Amino acid sequence: MALTHITLRDFVIVRELELDLSTGFSVLTGETGAGKSILIDALQLALGARSESGVVREGANRCEVCAEFEPTIAIQAWLEAAGFDASAELLLRRTVDTAGKSRAWINGSPATATQLRELGEQLLDIHGQHAWQSLTRPDAVRGLLDAYAGTDIRPLKAAWQVWRQAQQALADASQAQSTLANERERLAWQIGELEKLNPQAGEWQDLSTQHSRLANAQALIEAANLSTALLEGKDHEAAGGALSQLSRAIQTLQSLGQFEPEFNELADLLTSAQAQAEDVAHSLHGYLRKTDLDPAHLAQLDERMGLWLSLARRYKKTPDELPLTLQTWHQELAQLDAAADLDSLRKAEQAAQTACMQEAKAVSRQRQKAAKPLAQAVSNAMQQLGMQGGRFEVQLQALDAPAQHGLEEVSFLVAGHEGSTPRPVGKVASGGELSRIALAIAVTTSELGEAGTLIFDEVDSGVGGAVAETVGRLMKQLGLHRQVLAVTHLPQVAACADHHLLVSKAAVNGQVSSQVRTVSGEERVSEIARMLGGEKLSATTLAHAREMLGDAPLKPAGRKTTQS
């Protein structure tokens, strides 16, 4: 897995850049201010770093960054799980406009910055020029040891949060016992009032329908009687109702149907209407048989609906809401009972504490197991970086009380030379020593990561001479197994690289633009000589540069670089 291609458009001072990268150890060099770190910034943006409008080149509407990688099987599995195309290439693309609005894509599909960051953790491992500053921060120091130990503290953090919540619940319940008792008493009384009514879901609508029917029973009966009389005739007179009139009309039309066929069709229509009218009359008789005024039932309905309305007004609810209100109050009462159960809360807190301590002790065992190997590995690297006799130690100091990150605080101690007592890094080390210690840790821990590409952004700041040569050899050694990209100002480091990229600035149409190109042969000799002695190249510096490059021959040329 490696970074194979970078494309930039209108990024900071880069108008357009396409850069192919090879495996092994590559360096980026150039004059101060040429933009050596711009590529690192662009990669971080492509991998989910926070976006802002300042990255857009002046005069442009938006910038675009593309990074192409060779994905591993694990990366392809991640892509498939996240719903992205898991092809043989991984293309990350991100744009930012002048308003700071960002858009991102993974293999052509829209993606979030969070997804880019998740991928970035598996693709790149970046060590910055100010990495030494983190050696004095407890969280960063602890993170380095945990990374070296392969410790996942997420289960510990989760268990600690559960424990804290259980502690808070117990404390709240203990302080609020009197308040909880009063609240429970009030809620129980309200439940008792509603349970006397025993409201059922849908009952209010049924009561309203029945009440409306009984309250209008007299009018309904009179309407049914009148309709029956109109259909059948008063006192069922043979010729007084609509049914008898329909019958006479049918007979009249049928008697002349032999002379006018259309009369037969009309008679059929009237016959159908007569049948429907007879059905209506039959239904009305049935309604009248089962319907009476029933004032006693109406009074019962009035009384029960009055209780519904009274309770609804008291508790500021609509009548329809009373059944759900009763159910909700029962649930709240159960919660109050649980909150007031101090014994159960104490048991829950103790169980959460036990679980948290188990996770914390497991983390402590891993840290204790990894502390000495990490200290020894960094100490060995310090010897190579010109700190002969220096010693690095990892100190684990027990905390008075468990914390979210474990049972101990982690700190780094260092002895700058043989015979001295190790003391906290920030108190005994000079700036140059801090840089070398940070580099030693970076080299030690980078060998353990899964990221296929390691980037060192001027981590060699503050070193020089023979130590610088050692730094270059260490990075070249890392490049045998991983892709290593280093931004450096040291010619000793640059001479050890397998591939050399030169960053330069030039004025294009009145605007300064940064470019990157691969240099080899005499161009590379000139760049190493410039790094040795400045802009004016002498025969001595050129000879020295050729000698340095002779000690670190180049690999066969890698991919080509295109700029514009």
Residue pairs with C-beta under 8 A, 6 or more apart in sequence:
1 69
1 70
1 71
1 72
1 75
1 123
1 452
1 453
2 21
2 23
2 69
2 70
2 452
2 453
2 483
3 21
3 43
3 67
3 68
3 69
3 123
3 124
3 452
3 453
3 483
3 485
4 20
4 21
4 68
4 69
4 70
4 89
4 559
5 18
5 19
5 20
5 21
5 66
5 67
5 68
5 559
6 17
6 18
6 19
6 21
6 39
6 42
6 43
6 65
6 66
6 67
6 68
7 17
7 18
7 19
7 64
7 65
7 66
7 67
8 14
8 16
8 17
8 38
8 39
8 42
8 63
8 64
8 65
8 66
9 15
9 16
9 17
9 63
9 64
9 65
10 16
10 56
10 57
10 60
10 61
10 62
10 63
10 64
11 17
11 38
11 42
11 55
11 56
11 57
11 63
11 64
11 65
12 35
12 38
12 41
12 55
12 57
12 63
12 514
13 35
13 38
13 57
13 505
13 511
13 512
13 513
13 514
14 35
14 38
14 42
14 57
14 513
14 514
14 515
15 57
15 508
15 511
15 513
15 564
16 563
16 564
17 514
17 515
17 516
17 562
17 563
17 564
18 561
18 562
18 563
19 39
19 501
19 516
19 561
19 562
19 563
20 558
20 559
20 560
20 561
20 562
21 483
21 485
21 499
21 558
21 559
22 498
22 499
22 555
22 558
22 559
23 479
23 483
23 558
24 479
24 480
24 483
24 484
24 498
24 499
24 555
24 558
25 475
25 476
25 478
25 479
25 484
25 486
25 496
25 497
25 498
25 499
26 483
26 484
26 485
26 486
26 497
26 498
26 499
26 500
26 501
27 485
27 486
27 487
27 488
27 493
27 494
27 497
27 499
27 500
27 501
28 36
28 39
28 485
28 486
28 487
28 488
28 501
28 502
28 503
28 516
29 36
29 487
29 488
29 489
29 494
29 500
29 501
29 502
29 503
29 527
29 531
30 36
30 502
30 503
30 504
31 504
31 505
32 489
33 505
34 503
34 504
34 505
34 514
35 503
35 505
35 514
36 458
36 487
36 503
37 457
37 458
37 487
38 503
38 514
39 487
39 503
39 516
40 126
40 455
40 457
40 487
41 49
41 55
42 65
42 67
43 65
43 67
43 124
43 126
43 455
44 120
44 126
45 51
45 55
45 65
45 94
45 96
46 65
46 66
46 67
46 92
46 93
46 94
46 116
47 67
47 92
47 116
47 117
47 119
47 120
47 123
47 124
48 104
48 113
48 114
48 115
48 116
48 117
48 118
48 119
48 120
49 117
50 113
51 94
51 96
51 100
51 102
51 113
52 96
52 100
53 96
53 97
53 98
53 99
53 100
55 63
55 96
56 62
56 63
56 96
56 97
56 98
57 63
58 511
59 511
60 98
61 97
61 98
62 95
62 96
62 97
62 98
63 95
63 96
64 93
64 94
64 95
65 93
65 94
65 95
66 91
66 92
66 93
67 91
67 92
68 89
68 90
68 91
68 92
69 75
69 89
69 90
69 92
69 123
69 452
69 453
70 88
70 89
70 90
70 452
71 79
71 86
71 88
71 89
71 90
72 452
74 122
74 450
75 90
75 119
75 122
75 123
76 86
77 86
78 118
78 119
78 122
79 85
79 86
79 90
79 106
79 107
80 86
82 106
82 115
83 109
84 106
84 107
84 109
84 111
85 107
85 108
85 109
86 107
87 107
89 107
90 106
90 107
90 119
90 123
91 105
91 106
91 107
91 108
92 104
92 105
92 106
92 116
92 119
93 104
93 105
94 102
94 103
94 104
94 105
94 116
95 102
95 103
95 104
96 102
102 113
103 110
104 110
104 111
104 112
104 113
104 115
104 116
105 111
106 115
106 116
106 119
121 451
122 450
122 451
123 451
123 452
123 453
124 451
124 453
124 454
124 455
125 446
125 449
125 451
125 453
125 454
125 455
126 455
126 457
127 438
127 442
127 446
127 454
127 455
127 456
127 457
127 459
128 457
128 458
128 459
129 457
129 458
129 459
129 461
131 438
131 439
131 441
131 442
131 459
132 431
132 434
132 435
132 437
132 438
134 140
134 141
134 144
134 438
135 141
135 412
135 425
135 426
135 434
135 437
135 438
135 441
136 424
136 425
136 426
138 409
138 410
138 411
139 405
141 410
141 411
141 412
142 405
142 406
142 409
142 410
144 374
144 441
144 445
145 151
145 367
145 370
145 371
145 374
145 394
145 410
146 153
146 363
146 366
146 367
147 445
147 448
147 449
148 370
148 373
148 374
148 444
148 445
148 448
149 366
149 367
149 369
149 370
149 374
150 366
150 370
150 448
151 363
151 366
151 367
151 370
153 363
153 405
153 406
155 359
156 356
156 359
156 360
156 362
156 363
156 404
156 405
156 406
157 404
157 405
159 352
159 355
159 356
159 358
159 359
159 360
160 356
160 359
160 360
160 402
160 403
160 404
161 404
162 352
162 355
162 356
163 349
163 352
163 353
163 355
163 356
165 352
166 345
166 348
166 349
166 351
166 352
166 353
167 349
167 352
169 339
169 345
169 348
169 349
170 342
170 345
170 346
170 348
170 349
172 339
173 180
173 339
173 340
173 342
173 345
174 342
176 339
177 340
177 342
180 336
180 339
180 340
181 340
183 336
184 333
184 336
184 337
184 340
187 329
187 332
187 333
187 336
188 333
190 315
190 329
191 326
191 329
191 330
191 333
193 311
193 314
194 311
194 322
194 325
194 326
194 329
195 326
197 307
197 308
197 311
197 322
199 308
199 322
199 323
199 326
200 323
201 323
201 324
203 323
204 308
204 319
204 320
204 322
205 320
207 301
207 304
207 305
207 308
208 305
210 297
210 301
211 298
211 301
211 302
211 305
213 220
214 293
214 294
214 297
214 298
214 301
215 298
217 291
217 292
217 293
217 294
217 298
218 293
220 291
221 288
221 291
221 293
224 284
224 287
224 288
224 291
225 288
227 280
227 284
228 281
228 284
228 285
228 288
229 241
230 241
230 242
231 241
231 242
231 243
231 277
231 280
231 281
231 284
232 241
232 243
232 281
233 239
233 240
233 241
233 243
233 244
234 240
234 241
237 244
238 244
239 245
239 248
242 277
243 274
243 277
243 278
243 281
246 270
246 273
246 274
246 277
247 274
249 270
250 267
250 270
250 271
250 274
253 263
253 264
253 266
253 267
253 270
254 263
254 264
254 267
256 263
257 263
257 264
257 267
308 319
308 322
309 319
311 317
311 322
312 318
312 319
312 321
312 322
315 322
315 325
317 325
338 344
339 345
356 402
357 402
360 402
360 406
360 407
361 407
363 406
363 407
364 396
364 406
364 407
364 408
367 396
367 406
367 408
367 410
368 396
371 394
371 396
372 394
374 394
374 444
375 391
375 392
375 393
375 394
377 444
378 392
378 437
378 440
378 441
378 444
379 390
379 391
379 392
381 439
381 440
381 441
381 443
381 444
381 474
382 390
382 391
382 392
382 436
382 437
382 440
383 389
383 390
384 440
384 470
384 474
385 436
385 439
385 440
385 463
385 467
385 470
385 471
386 436
386 463
386 465
386 466
386 467
386 470
387 416
387 417
387 433
387 436
387 437
388 417
388 418
389 415
389 417
389 418
389 419
390 414
390 415
390 416
390 417
390 418
391 414
391 415
391 418
391 422
392 412
392 413
392 414
392 422
392 437
392 440
393 412
393 413
393 414
393 415
393 422
394 410
394 411
394 412
394 413
395 410
395 411
395 412
395 413
396 408
396 409
396 410
397 408
397 409
397 411
398 407
398 408
399 406
399 407
399 408
399 409
411 424
412 424
412 425
412 437
413 422
413 423
413 424
413 425
414 422
414 423
414 425
414 428
414 429
414 433
414 437
415 421
415 422
415 423
415 428
416 428
416 429
416 433
420 428
425 434
425 437
426 434
429 437
431 462
432 462
432 463
434 462
435 459
435 460
435 461
435 462
435 463
436 462
436 463
436 467
438 459
439 459
439 460
439 463
439 471
439 474
442 456
442 459
443 474
443 475
443 478
446 454
446 478
446 482
447 478
447 481
451 482
452 482
452 483
453 482
453 483
453 484
453 485
454 478
454 482
454 483
454 484
454 485
455 484
455 485
455 486
455 487
456 475
456 484
456 485
456 486
456 487
456 488
457 486
457 487
458 487
458 488
458 489
459 486
460 468
460 471
460 486
460 488
460 489
460 490
460 493
461 489
463 471
463 490
464 490
464 492
465 492
468 490
468 491
468 492
468 493
469 492
469 496
471 490
471 492
471 493
472 490
472 492
472 493
472 494
472 495
472 496
472 497
472 552
473 496
475 484
475 486
475 493
475 496
475 497
476 484
476 496
476 497
476 498
476 552
478 484
479 498
486 493
486 497
488 494
489 531
490 531
491 528
491 531
491 532
491 545
491 548
492 548
494 500
494 527
494 528
494 531
495 528
495 545
495 548
495 549
495 551
495 552
496 552
497 552
498 554
498 555
498 558
499 518
499 554
499 555
499 557
499 558
500 518
500 519
500 520
500 524
500 527
500 554
501 516
501 517
501 518
501 519
501 561
502 516
502 517
502 518
502 519
502 523
502 527
503 514
503 515
503 516
504 514
504 515
504 516
504 517
505 512
505 513
505 514
505 515
506 512
506 513
506 515
507 513
515 563
516 561
516 563
517 561
517 563
518 557
518 558
518 560
518 561
519 527
520 554
520 557
524 549
524 554
525 542
525 545
525 546
525 549
526 537
526 542
526 545
528 545
528 548
528 549
529 537
529 538
529 541
529 542
529 544
529 545
530 537
532 541
532 544
532 545
533 540
533 541
